Amino acid sequence: MGGVRPPRPVSASLTAVAVLCASAAPGCAPSGREGPRRPVPAATAALVAEVSAVPAGKLGASMRPGCPVPAERLRLIRMNHWGFDGKVHRGELVVHQDAVEENAVRLRPGP
């Protein structure tokens, strides 16, 4: 195996399902606390994403012996997305390394 590639910019965000996951109400999050939902300044509001290896400890109790996908095959996607409030927010999503490209699509703001 060649190791983990460094973060690279992705010119799109994720599918609607990913946005719904990233925009879930705070009580729906496994930890019960609000995730990284802070407004992004207008100058950086483009729908862009950054893909990297998942930092050690980021998975917490989710990663345990017997998990079918080892942590080194997971990727952390940090992306801007349109919230239900019509504003751009920054969110995070963990996906399998093989699913990053197929899930990267352009999302347009709502009407």
PEGISUL-V285945 format. One record per residue. RES is the residue in one small letter. D_FIRST is the distance of its C-alpha to the first C-alpha in whole Angstrom. Layout:
res=(RES	RES)
d_first=(D_FIRST	D_FIRST)
This chain:
res=(m	g	g	v	r	p	p	r	p	v	s	a	s	l	t	a	v	a	v	l	c	a	s	a	a	p	g	c	a	p	s	g	r	e	g	p	r	r	p	v	p	a	a	t	a	a	l	v	a	e	v	s	a	v	p	a	g	k	l	g	a	s	m	r	p	g	c	p	v	p	a	e	r	l	r	l	i	r	m	n	h	w	g	f	d	g	k	v	h	r	g	e	l	v	v	h	q	d	a	v	e	e	n	a	v	r	l	r	p	g	p)
d_first=(0	4	6	9	11	15	18	19	22	23	26	27	28	27	29	32	31	28	31	33	31	31	34	35	38	38	39	36	33	32	33	36	36	36	33	32	35	37	38	36	39	40	39	35	36	34	32	28	25	22	19	17	14	17	19	19	22	22	22	25	26	24	21	22	21	21	20	18	15	14	14	11	11	14	16	19	21	25	27	31	33	36	38	41	43	42	40	37	35	32	29	26	24	21	19	16	14	15	18	18	20	22	24	24	28	31	33	37	39	42	45)
